[in-house]
């Protein structure tokens, strides 16, 4: 073994308390840990945590399962079709390392940054949004999830309804419920949210917030059609409501995507849109730098909540973001990422057509990192595969076959219209793993789905 391997092994053993390392002397077996009897009784917490003085208007429990499924690493040997971030081979690791090194040498890089964020970084995000957005209307936040949490808390009081796309990102549903809000679903089709149903939902619920992903929506991959963009803003304005725009994968467009529509915030002079944009998806899960942009008095409320929650985003990370997006490596990385995502998408769609033709793929996206599949319905077995009683049968069968899957149920705030499956093609190492993962999914489907709908392809 190499010295590096030995060093890592000793570090792991030390972390587990099995050995003790003494510089200059060596590594020694640690004394066995004495078995300790629990000294306390925490059963009282069950009563305290369930007590609610608001008559259950504000739920106190938080279901994070829809988030953790895309954050947790799968067991060794299991292919990651449930990942929410690009594989390390798709991340600009060298460029980020160089940017962080340069940032660390900047004068004042380790000092306290402005509470709103570095002016140069706010200016960069304002230019990326476009329109008449200015740096003064942008706050730097610690990733898109944090920015969404701030926006929801700023715009809606506990117990209030909030309109959400259906299906939608489970992390946003978890945020809404954690803030005591009531998600109200508005259906999405291949052209984005349906304006007629959005108007109905505003009237019926009295909501003053609508959360949407107009570009490469998660999970459907839909892009809000041009004629619907103006309709959505008009409907929200007439309802006296805000639109939270989660522009999370603008930098994950595929090579065949064509020109992208501008963010909704770029065409909104009235301050209807609160925009969230992030660098995380195109860089690394740990590169948590995002923008929260808004016009009007709401900006001060957003700023106040963010300051109270986290003070500010660490300055070295902001400085590194500036170094990265200003380097020649940044556009090269985006071009390479765009090309590779298209190759991976095409590989997965071809493999699904060959090995799993019974799974419907109603929309092939031109951006993002996943596909949204509809399972065969009309049978009890298909429904049980995505039942609400814990881990689904298909997900469990997938793990047994060696592939981690994401069931569709967590993407719906109410009862889903049909069983679905989301497959990520960005979290695995390459196209060979995509093809192998679909083969393993074939085996899982043969185990769970009804025989009459589980058709094997021709050899």
C-alpha positions, 0 to 999 in steps of 0.5 A: 500500500502507498503511504497515502493509503496507510495514512488515510486508514490510520486516520479512519481508525483513529476517528472510530476510536480503535487506534491512538496516533502519537507523533514520533512514536507510532500508532497504538491500539486504543483501550476498549471503550467501556459500555456506558448505560444511558444516564438520562430519560428523554421520553418527556420530549415526545410530549413537548415536541407535540404540544402546539398552542396554535391549534395545529395551524402551524405544523411542528414536524418536518419531513426531510425525506424528499431532500435526503434522498438526493443528498445521501450517498448510496451504498458502495456498488450502487449506481446513483440515479437519485443524485441531485448534483453533478458527478465530481468528474463534471465539477470544475474542481481545478478551477475552483481550487485555483479560485479559492487559492487566489481568493485567499490571498486577496487583501482582506479576504478573511475579513467581515464582508458587507452584510448584503454581499460583495458589491462586485459579486452582486453586480455580476449576478445583476448582469446575469439576471438582466433587464434593469436589475441592479446590484443594489437589488441583489443579496448574496445568500448561502445557496439556493435552499437558504435563499428560498427559505428566506423568501418564504419566511419573508413573504408569508406568515405561518399558517398561510397558503402558498401556491406551488407547481405540481409536481415540484421540488420536494426541498421547497415543499419541506421548506414551506411546511417547516415555515408553517405554510400550506402548499397548494398545488397548481398543475404543470404541463410541458409548457410550464404552469397552467395560467388558468389553474393558477388564477383559480388557485389564487382565487380559491386559496387567497394565497399571496405567494406562488413558487415556480421554476420557469426554466427546466422545472424540477422534476418535469424539465418543462420550460414556461412558454413565452405567452405564459410568462406574461400571463403568470406575472399579470395574474400574480399582480392582479392577486396582489401576490409575489412570485418566487422564481427558483432559477436553479439550473440556468447554467445546466442547459444542454448543448441543443437547448438553443437561446434561453428565455430571460429570468422572469425578474428581468421583465418585471418592473413592478417587483412581483418577482423575488428571484433566486439564482445559484452557482451550486448546481454548475459547480459543487454541492459545497460551493454554496453561493447564490443570489436573492434579488427583489425590488421594492420594500420587500428587499429590506425584509429579505435582508433583515431575515437573512442577517438574523439567520446567518449574518453573512456568507463567508467572505472567502467563499464570495471572493472565490466565486468572483475569481471563478466566474471571472476566469477563462476557465468558467465559460470553458467549464459551462460549454463542456458541462453543456455538451456532456449533459446532452450526451448523458441525457441521450444515452439514458433516453436511448437505454430506456427506450430499449430496455424499459419501453413501458415507462412513459417519458412524456417530455425530453428536457433540454436542460437540467440533470434528470428525466421524469418517467411515468410508471404503468398505472391502472394496476394495484401493483404499480400503485403499491410500488409507490405507496405512501407507507415508507420506502417504496417497493420499487426503490427497495427493488432498485437497491437490491439490483444495485441502483438508487432511485427517486420515487415520484410521491415526494414531488406532489403536495397532494395525491399524485395523479399517477406513479412516477420516477425521477432518474438523474443522469448527472450523478454517475461517473459516465455513460457506461454507468447510465447504461448499466443502471438502466439494465439494473432498473429493468431487473427491479421493474421485473420484480415489482411491476405487473407482468402484463406491463413489464415487457422485455425488449427484443434481444 
